[in-house]
Amino acid sequence: MAQDDPTQLPQVLQLHFLKAWDSPLPQPQVIHSHATSVQVLLSTAFEIPITAQLLQLLPSLKLLIAPSAGLNHVDLAACRARGVRMANSPSIFAADVADMAVGLFLDVMGKISAANRFVRDGFWVSRGDFVLDRREASIVGLGCIGLEVAKRLEAFDCKILYNSRKESDVLVICCVLTAQTRHMINKKILLALGREGVIVNVGHGAIIDEKEMVQCLVQGEIRGAGLDVFGNEPEVRKKLFGLDNVVLSPHKAALTADCFTNLTDLAMANLEAFFSNKP
């Protein structure tokens, strides 16, 4: 059964939840004061990073639950060295994030937001071309989200190329951020898209070299971009605001009622399994 509060588990478990976010003290200080008793840590990518130093403060920690698709805020090597098990949630977000990716793709290709502004400003169709092209699309990141994006794009007669960064003029970024994927989409790859190239990012802002992307957009070296994620959130490069060939979204692809309900259910299931000694 879905719960509004992920800390409300069946009474039989008799768990004590340390709600660090409710304390007026800094979170590291709150955690440190309860260090010896914490066995499970529930941490999102928007909170304090899970570093080796933090893990040293939690000698009893056995499980880390991350209600996110990526784990770039977690020192994975340190967790493995400590024997801390990890549970994240990529499949929970797949449908909603894929919907956003395709929505951004359609908006950029069809210039829907631009057309809306033109009509409101009284220009009607005297500016711009509003034809939706059928294109080849490369999906970078063939996981749960990437597969859902492919299913949706195929319905729009798009030819799908998987894990290819150069063979098409549309790139959809769905992969997680790692040391290997940071700035993976660099100037060389952006220029290879060509002047009709479009990039959609629902993965992580730092996967794209934003400075180079903005320059390519401003100079017309690529056609457009649809962005739900940014490299330094919540800051967004101001040059993007004045570009009609860019559609911006405030990292909201997964902020849906279904996602929150499913995340709560999954966190509950993980906690029940852990404290019941189940796999």
Protein Blocks (a to p, Z undefined) as FASTA:
>chain_A
ZZfblklccfklopacddfklpmbdfklmmmmmmmmmmbdcddfklccddfklmmmmmmb
cbdcddbfblklbcfklmmmnopacdddfkmmmmmmmmmmmmmmmmmmnommmmmmmmmn
onmmmgocfbdcddddddehiafklmmmmmmmmmnopacdehiaklpcbdcdfbdcdfkl
goklcfklmmmnommbccddfkbfklpcfklmmmmmmnopafbdcdfbdfkbcbdcfklm
mpmkbccdehillmcfklmmmmmmmmmmmmmmmmnopZZ
